[in-house]
Amino acid sequence: MITRNTSHGHSVHVTSPAQPGLRHWVGVFFRHKGKMAIVFCTILALFVGGLIAFPRSYTSEARLFVRLGKESVSLDPTATMHETISVNESRESEINSELEILRSRALLEDVVTQLGADEVLSDGPPGEASWTDSLMLPVQAASTWLNGAVSAEEKAVSKLEKSISIASPRKSSVLIVKCKASDPRKAQRILDSFVGAYQVRHGQANRTAGSYDFFVTQTKLLDEQLADAKQELRDAKNEDGVASVEGQRANVESQANAIEVAILENQRQLSSADAKVAALKKTLSELPEKQLAEESEIPSAAVDAMRKELYLVQIQEQEASSRFTALHPKVIALRRQVEETRKILAQEESSRPQSTKRLSPVHQAVQTELATTQAIAAAAKAESDSLKQQFEAVQTKIRALNDDEMRITKLSLKATLLEESFQKYATNREQARIDSALEAGRVSNVNLVQPPTYVAKASSPLVKLTLAMGLVLATIGAVLVALLAEYFDRSLRTPEQIEQELGVPVLFSVPRGTRHELVQN
């Protein structure tokens, strides 16, 4: 309660107004119900009119599945021409690469080239101009005046860039491509052209351009070089008279080995024969050429036998000395036997009565054996000279074969390398041919799992959502109008408002119904 003093000196108690309650707000809305209805209907009518006048747009959708790894269907023949380093790309990197290709301007230009700028720019059916096109003429004229002249193709590319959207759900290998247009057939047609252009660009991006023609040319060139190398190798073999260097070398080496063995054996025989000749000559020099045939006394048979034995032992000792060293057991034993025999002979009587002399059979036997041994030595000498000539001829042939082998081996290596290169290039040529066929058939690791759809239902505007927003905005507008009207209304309607505004007490108030009755009476 507030106490106020009037001009007459009286104190007036004014009660402060209470906070407005639900009845108050209901009264406010009731007083301004007409305004609220007008605003509500106007806003709702605007939304309904906008839905009716707003042009319809239709959406076509396609889905692309990206298989893991470009190498699953692609054959890159140039990858085997040199050493490569394996780089493992992540799945996210591969998906992002495909998204960048889908968002490239080149795809939009391909679509415009294929369909034509007029069809892309028109908002109605093909060949017809819609009313929206007529409404946009002033806007287009203003844009041309501000930005300068822009070609129809550039406008079509800009429009496609706005109407085509690409999305990639997380943790998914599917790419979603959508296209909006004023006609469902047109949206499907544009999206189909866009997907086809993407498949072509994807194939070109993952394959080496011009590889097939390159490998065809290189294979033909290597084939000619290989034929020339084989012809040169054949001429060299015919000139040298060899069918196989390895076989010819094995034959010559076997001959050289056989001759070396024969030379060693000949040298052994020649040395043995020379030593035997020397021993026989020494023995002959020691033996008397003649001996007594008859004496008054009979010579001792034991002495003769021992002397003959001594001669034979001496011959054996000479032969052993020529073959073995002085410390050889056999040489030592023969020398000891010679010394013991001589000691025994020294103890026997050496003088006998002389009788008739005749040629010594021992001397004749030794002489005969000497002649035979000399013949053997001469034959061995002749054979040694022949073997040396044969060995020198074989060595000459080996040296010539070495020279021929270097030339033939070089030609063979050249032919082998050319043949390996030819096989490699021929294989890569076939891979390039297959790769070109895959590209021509649009075979890649991206599969079209959902072709561009035809949806006759408009995707925009959203009727239910727009009407709901219209109802909400119309309600809010009507409430705001009522509140604003109440705020600017200065009329006093209650005793509390009178006391608060004028500062004088209200003595009495007449109800609305009672006042009307008094006026009537």
ZIURCOR-V386362 format. One record per residue. RES is the residue in one letter. PSI is psi in radians with two decimals (999 if undefined). BURIAL is b if it has 9 or more other C-alpha atoms within 8 Angstrom, else e. D_LAST is the distance of its C-alpha to the last C-alpha in Angstrom with 1 decimal. Layout:
RES_PSI_BURIAL_D_LAST ; RES_PSI_BURIAL_D_LAST
//
This chain:
M_2.37_e_37.7 ; I_2.29_e_38.3 ; T_2.23_e_38.3 ; R_2.53_b_37.6 ; N_2.27_e_38.0 ; T_3.11_b_35.4 ; S_-0.34_e_36.4 ; H_0.05_e_35.8 ; G_0.11_e_38.2 ; H_2.54_e_35.8 ; S_2.34_e_36.5 ; V_2.28_b_33.8 ; H_2.04_b_34.4 ; V_2.21_b_33.3 ; T_2.25_e_33.6 ; S_2.51_e_35.5 ; P_2.52_e_33.9 ; A_2.80_e_35.3 ; Q_2.41_e_37.3 ; P_2.40_e_35.3 ; G_-2.91_e_35.6 ; L_-0.63_e_35.4 ; R_-0.67_e_31.6 ; H_-0.82_e_31.6 ; W_-0.63_b_34.1 ; V_-0.69_e_32.3 ; G_-0.69_e_29.2 ; V_-0.88_b_31.3 ; F_-0.56_b_32.9 ; F_-0.68_e_29.7 ; R_-0.57_e_28.2 ; H_0.51_b_31.4 ; K_-0.55_b_32.2 ; G_-0.84_e_32.4 ; K_-0.76_b_35.0 ; M_-0.71_b_36.9 ; A_-0.72_b_37.1 ; I_-0.82_e_38.4 ; V_-0.77_b_41.0 ; F_-0.84_b_42.0 ; C_-0.64_b_42.6 ; T_-0.85_b_44.3 ; I_-0.76_b_46.8 ; L_-0.65_b_47.5 ; A_-0.65_e_48.0 ; L_-0.75_e_50.5 ; F_-0.75_b_52.5 ; V_-0.74_b_52.6 ; G_-0.68_e_53.6 ; G_-0.70_e_56.3 ; L_-0.66_b_57.6 ; I_-0.69_e_57.9 ; A_-0.41_e_59.4 ; F_2.32_e_61.6 ; P_2.50_e_65.2 ; R_2.51_b_66.6 ; S_2.51_b_69.7 ; Y_2.54_b_72.1 ; T_2.29_b_74.4 ; S_2.42_b_78.0 ; E_2.42_b_79.7 ; A_2.62_b_83.4 ; R_2.31_b_85.1 ; L_2.32_b_88.5 ; F_2.17_b_90.7 ; V_1.95_b_93.2 ; R_2.69_b_96.2 ; L_2.14_e_97.8 ; G_2.13_e_100.6 ; K_-0.46_b_101.4 ; E_-0.04_e_105.0 ; S_-0.50_e_104.0 ; V_-0.19_e_104.6 ; S_2.38_b_105.8 ; L_1.93_b_109.6 ; D_1.74_b_110.4 ; P_-0.39_b_114.1 ; T_-0.23_b_114.3 ; A_-0.38_e_113.5 ; T_0.08_e_117.0 ; M_-0.23_e_118.8 ; H_2.99_e_118.7 ; E_2.40_e_117.8 ; T_2.74_e_114.1 ; I_2.17_e_112.0 ; S_2.17_e_109.5 ; V_2.07_e_106.0 ; N_1.92_e_103.4 ; E_2.56_e_100.0 ; S_2.81_e_97.0 ; R_-0.67_e_94.6 ; E_-0.69_e_91.8 ; S_-0.70_e_94.1 ; E_-0.73_b_94.9 ; I_-0.73_b_91.3 ; N_-0.62_e_90.4 ; S_-0.75_e_93.3 ; E_-0.64_b_91.9 ; L_-0.67_b_88.4 ; E_-0.64_e_89.9 ; I_-0.73_b_91.7 ; L_-0.52_b_88.4 ; R_0.08_e_86.6 ; S_2.62_e_89.4 ; R_-0.45_e_88.8 ; A_-0.65_e_91.9 ; L_-0.74_b_90.2 ; L_-0.69_b_87.2 ; E_-0.64_b_89.7 ; D_-0.71_b_91.6 ; V_-0.76_b_88.5 ; V_-0.70_b_87.6 ; T_-0.66_e_91.2 ; Q_-0.76_e_91.2 ; L_-0.50_b_87.8 ; G_2.49_b_87.4 ; A_-0.58_b_85.0 ; D_-0.74_e_82.9 ; E_-0.63_b_82.1 ; V_-0.67_b_81.1 ; L_-0.45_b_78.9 ; S_2.50_b_77.1 ; D_-0.10_b_73.8 ; G_-2.89_b_73.9 ; P_2.74_b_76.5 ; P_2.27_e_80.0 ; G_-0.07_e_80.4 ; E_2.49_e_76.7 ; A_2.24_b_74.4 ; S_2.95_b_71.0 ; W_-0.43_e_67.8 ; T_-0.58_e_68.0 ; D_-0.70_b_71.4 ; S_-0.68_e_69.8 ; L_-0.54_e_67.0 ; M_-0.09_e_69.7 ; L_-0.82_e_71.8 ; P_-0.70_e_70.2 ; V_-0.73_e_70.4 ; Q_-0.66_e_74.0 ; A_-0.72_e_74.8 ; A_-0.71_e_73.3 ; S_-0.69_b_75.3 ; T_-0.66_b_78.4 ; W_-0.62_e_77.9 ; L_-0.78_e_77.4 ; N_-0.11_e_80.1 ; G_3.03_e_82.5 ; A_2.31_e_83.8 ; V_2.34_e_83.9 ; S_2.76_e_85.9 ; A_-0.62_e_84.3 ; E_-0.70_b_86.4 ; E_-0.70_e_85.1 ; K_-0.70_b_81.5 ; A_-0.69_b_82.3 ; V_-0.73_b_83.9 ; S_-0.70_e_80.8 ; K_-0.72_b_78.5 ; L_-0.64_b_80.7 ; E_-0.57_b_80.8 ; K_-0.55_e_77.0 ; S_-0.30_b_76.7 ; I_2.26_b_79.5 ; S_2.53_b_79.1 ; I_2.37_b_81.7 ; A_2.66_e_81.1 ; S_1.86_b_83.4 ; P_2.60_e_82.1 ; R_2.52_e_83.7 ; K_0.74_e_86.7 ; S_2.62_e_87.0 ; S_0.28_b_89.6 ; V_2.32_b_87.1 ; L_2.29_b_85.8 ; I_2.15_b_82.5 ; V_2.23_b_82.2 ; K_2.61_b_79.0 ; C_2.29_b_78.3 ; K_2.43_b_75.0 ; A_2.94_b_74.8 ; S_-0.16_b_72.4 ; D_2.36_b_74.3 ; P_-0.65_b_75.6 ; R_-0.67_e_79.0 ; K_-0.73_b_79.3 ; A_-0.74_b_78.6 ; Q_-0.70_b_81.2 ; R_-0.76_b_83.7 ; I_-0.76_b_83.3 ; L_-0.63_b_83.6 ; D_-0.72_b_86.7 ; S_-0.66_b_88.4 ; F_-0.77_b_87.5 ; V_-0.72_e_89.0 ; G_-0.75_e_92.1 ; A_-0.63_b_92.6 ; Y_-0.73_b_92.2 ; Q_-0.66_b_94.8 ; V_-0.81_b_97.2 ; R_-0.64_b_96.6 ; H_-0.75_b_96.9 ; G_-0.70_b_100.2 ; Q_-0.62_b_101.5 ; A_-0.52_e_100.4 ; N_0.18_e_102.2 ; R_2.72_b_105.4 ; T_2.09_b_108.1 ; A_2.42_e_108.2 ; G_0.17_e_111.6 ; S_-0.63_b_113.3 ; Y_-0.82_b_114.7 ; D_-0.67_e_116.4 ; F_-0.82_e_117.8 ; F_-0.53_b_119.4 ; V_-0.80_b_120.7 ; T_-0.79_e_122.5 ; Q_-0.65_b_123.8 ; T_-0.72_b_125.0 ; K_-0.74_e_126.9 ; L_-0.75_e_128.5 ; L_-0.60_b_129.6 ; D_-0.75_b_131.0 ; E_-0.75_e_133.3 ; Q_-0.67_b_134.3 ; L_-0.70_b_135.1 ; A_-0.72_e_137.3 ; D_-0.72_e_139.2 ; A_-0.70_b_139.7 ; K_-0.66_b_141.0 ; Q_-0.72_e_143.4 ; E_-0.69_b_144.7 ; L_-0.71_b_145.2 ; R_-0.70_e_147.1 ; D_-0.68_e_149.4 ; A_-0.71_b_150.1 ; K_-0.69_b_151.1 ; N_-0.66_b_153.3 ; E_-0.70_e_155.0 ; D_-0.22_e_155.7 ; G_0.61_e_156.7 ; V_2.46_e_154.4 ; A_-0.64_e_152.0 ; S_2.22_e_150.5 ; V_-0.68_b_151.1 ; E_-0.77_e_150.6 ; G_-0.73_e_153.2 ; Q_-0.71_b_155.6 ; R_-0.71_b_155.3 ; A_-0.69_e_155.8 ; N_-0.79_e_159.0 ; V_-0.68_b_160.4 ; E_-0.66_b_159.6 ; S_-0.68_e_161.4 ; Q_-0.79_b_164.4 ; A_-0.71_b_164.4 ; N_-0.73_e_164.1 ; A_-0.70_e_167.0 ; I_-0.69_b_169.2 ; E_-0.72_b_168.5 ; V_-0.74_e_169.5 ; A_-0.67_b_172.6 ; I_-0.73_b_173.5 ; L_-0.76_e_173.1 ; E_-0.71_e_175.4 ; N_-0.72_b_177.9 ; Q_-0.65_b_178.0 ; R_-0.79_e_178.7 ; Q_-0.73_b_181.5 ; L_-0.72_b_183.0 ; S_-0.72_e_183.0 ; S_-0.74_b_184.6 ; A_-0.73_b_187.2 ; D_-0.73_b_188.0 ; A_-0.69_b_188.4 ; K_-0.67_b_190.6 ; V_-0.75_b_192.8 ; A_-0.70_e_193.2 ; A_-0.72_b_194.2 ; L_-0.68_b_196.7 ; K_-0.72_b_198.2 ; K_-0.69_e_198.7 ; T_-0.73_b_200.2 ; L_-0.61_b_202.6 ; S_-0.44_e_203.7 ; E_-0.43_e_204.6 ; L_2.42_e_206.3 ; P_2.51_b_209.9 ; E_-0.60_e_210.4 ; K_2.81_e_213.6 ; Q_2.76_b_215.0 ; L_2.39_b_218.5 ; A_-0.69_b_219.4 ; E_2.46_b_222.6 ; E_2.90_b_224.0 ; S_-0.46_e_226.7 ; E_2.54_e_224.1 ; I_2.17_e_221.2 ; P_2.61_b_217.9 ; S_2.16_e_215.6 ; A_-0.56_e_213.0 ; A_-0.69_e_210.6 ; V_-0.75_b_210.7 ; D_-0.73_b_210.1 ; A_-0.73_e_207.2 ; M_-0.67_b_205.8 ; R_-0.72_b_206.3 ; K_-0.72_b_204.6 ; E_-0.68_e_201.8 ; L_-0.74_b_201.6 ; Y_-0.79_b_201.3 ; L_-0.71_e_198.5 ; V_-0.67_b_196.7 ; Q_-0.72_b_197.0 ; I_-0.79_b_195.6 ; Q_-0.65_b_192.7 ; E_-0.66_b_192.2 ; Q_-0.76_b_192.1 ; E_-0.74_b_189.6 ; A_-0.66_b_187.4 ; S_-0.59_b_187.6 ; S_-0.48_b_186.4 ; R_-0.64_e_183.4 ; F_2.97_e_182.5 ; T_2.99_e_182.6 ; A_-0.38_e_185.4 ; L_0.09_e_183.5 ; H_2.43_e_182.8 ; P_-0.66_e_184.1 ; K_-0.71_e_186.0 ; V_-0.76_b_187.7 ; I_-0.75_b_188.6 ; A_-0.73_e_190.1 ; L_-0.69_b_192.2 ; R_-0.72_b_193.5 ; R_-0.69_e_194.5 ; Q_-0.66_b_196.2 ; V_-0.79_b_198.1 ; E_-0.74_e_199.3 ; E_-0.68_e_200.4 ; T_-0.70_b_202.2 ; R_-0.68_b_204.0 ; K_-0.71_e_205.0 ; I_-0.74_e_206.5 ; L_-0.58_b_208.3 ; A_-0.48_e_209.6 ; Q_-0.36_e_211.2 ; E_2.86_e_213.0 ; E_2.25_e_216.1 ; S_-0.33_e_215.5 ; S_2.39_e_219.0 ; R_2.66_b_220.6 ; P_2.32_b_223.7 ; Q_2.47_b_223.0 ; S_-2.71_b_223.5 ; T_2.35_e_222.6 ; K_2.61_b_219.3 ; R_2.90_e_216.6 ; L_2.44_b_213.0 ; S_2.14_b_210.5 ; P_-0.52_e_208.2 ; V_-0.75_e_205.5 ; H_-0.74_b_205.7 ; Q_-0.69_b_205.5 ; A_-0.76_e_202.5 ; V_-0.68_b_200.6 ; Q_-0.72_b_201.6 ; T_-0.80_e_200.3 ; E_-0.62_b_197.0 ; L_-0.75_b_196.7 ; A_-0.75_e_197.1 ; T_-0.76_e_194.4 ; T_-0.65_b_192.0 ; Q_-0.66_b_192.6 ; A_-0.73_e_191.7 ; I_-0.72_b_188.5 ; A_-0.69_b_187.7 ; A_-0.72_e_188.3 ; A_-0.72_e_186.1 ; A_-0.65_b_183.3 ; K_-0.79_b_183.7 ; A_-0.73_e_183.4 ; E_-0.64_b_180.3 ; S_-0.75_b_178.8 ; D_-0.73_e_179.1 ; S_-0.73_e_177.6 ; L_-0.66_b_174.7 ; K_-0.70_b_174.0 ; Q_-0.75_e_173.9 ; Q_-0.74_b_171.5 ; F_-0.71_b_169.3 ; E_-0.65_e_169.2 ; A_-0.71_e_168.3 ; V_-0.71_b_165.4 ; Q_-0.69_b_164.2 ; T_-0.72_e_164.2 ; K_-0.65_b_162.2 ; I_-0.74_b_159.7 ; R_-0.72_e_159.3 ; A_-0.68_e_158.7 ; L_-0.64_b_156.3 ; N_-0.75_e_154.3 ; D_-0.76_e_154.0 ; D_-0.63_b_153.0 ; E_-0.70_b_150.6 ; M_-0.77_e_148.7 ; R_-0.78_e_148.2 ; I_-0.68_b_147.4 ; T_-0.70_e_145.1 ; K_-0.75_e_143.2 ; L_-0.67_b_142.8 ; S_-0.74_b_141.8 ; L_-0.71_e_139.2 ; K_-0.78_b_137.9 ; A_-0.69_b_137.6 ; T_-0.78_e_136.0 ; L_-0.71_e_133.4 ; L_-0.65_b_132.6 ; E_-0.71_b_132.3 ; E_-0.75_e_129.9 ; S_-0.70_b_127.8 ; F_-0.78_b_127.9 ; Q_-0.72_e_126.8 ; K_-0.81_e_124.0 ; Y_-0.59_b_122.8 ; A_-0.71_b_123.1 ; T_-0.78_e_120.9 ; N_-0.57_b_118.3 ; R_-0.73_b_118.5 ; E_-0.70_e_117.6 ; Q_-0.71_b_114.7 ; A_-0.64_b_113.5 ; R_-0.77_b_113.7 ; I_-0.71_b_111.7 ; D_-0.69_b_109.2 ; S_-0.67_b_108.8 ; A_-0.68_e_108.3 ; L_-0.70_b_105.6 ; E_-0.69_b_103.9 ; A_-0.61_e_104.2 ; G_0.11_e_102.6 ; R_0.69_b_99.9 ; V_2.08_b_101.1 ; S_-3.03_b_99.9 ; N_0.15_b_98.4 ; V_2.04_b_94.9 ; N_2.44_b_93.7 ; L_1.67_b_90.7 ; V_-0.41_e_89.1 ; Q_1.90_b_86.0 ; P_2.86_b_86.3 ; P_2.20_b_83.4 ; T_2.75_b_80.6 ; Y_1.94_b_78.6 ; V_1.97_b_74.9 ; A_-0.27_e_72.6 ; K_2.30_e_69.5 ; A_2.43_b_68.2 ; S_-0.34_b_68.6 ; S_2.58_e_66.0 ; P_2.82_b_63.1 ; L_1.86_e_62.0 ; V_-0.89_e_59.0 ; K_-0.79_e_57.7 ; L_-0.67_e_58.2 ; T_-0.74_b_56.7 ; L_-0.68_b_53.6 ; A_-0.73_e_53.3 ; M_-0.66_e_53.5 ; G_-0.75_b_50.9 ; L_-0.75_b_48.4 ; V_-0.82_e_49.1 ; L_-0.65_b_48.9 ; A_-0.72_b_45.7 ; T_-0.79_b_44.0 ; I_-0.71_e_45.2 ; G_-0.72_b_44.1 ; A_-0.73_b_40.6 ; V_-0.78_b_40.3 ; L_-0.69_e_41.7 ; V_-0.74_b_39.3 ; A_-0.73_b_36.3 ; L_-0.73_b_37.9 ; L_-0.72_e_38.7 ; A_-0.69_b_35.2 ; E_-0.64_b_33.8 ; Y_-0.66_e_36.4 ; F_-0.03_e_35.8 ; D_2.01_e_31.9 ; R_0.11_e_31.1 ; S_2.56_e_27.3 ; L_2.14_e_26.0 ; R_-0.30_e_24.1 ; T_2.74_e_24.7 ; P_-0.62_e_24.9 ; E_-0.73_b_28.6 ; Q_-0.64_b_29.0 ; I_-0.85_b_27.3 ; E_-0.68_b_29.5 ; Q_-0.72_b_32.5 ; E_-0.76_e_32.1 ; L_-0.42_e_30.8 ; G_0.35_b_32.5 ; V_2.61_b_29.7 ; P_2.66_e_28.0 ; V_2.07_e_24.5 ; L_-0.74_e_22.8 ; F_2.86_e_19.9 ; S_2.46_e_18.3 ; V_2.18_e_14.9 ; P_2.72_e_15.5 ; R_-0.72_e_14.8 ; G_-0.69_e_12.8 ; T_-0.69_e_10.7 ; R_-0.72_b_10.0 ; H_-0.61_e_8.8 ; E_-0.70_e_6.3 ; L_-0.70_e_5.1 ; V_-0.65_e_5.5 ; Q_-0.62_e_3.8 ; N_999_e_0.0
//
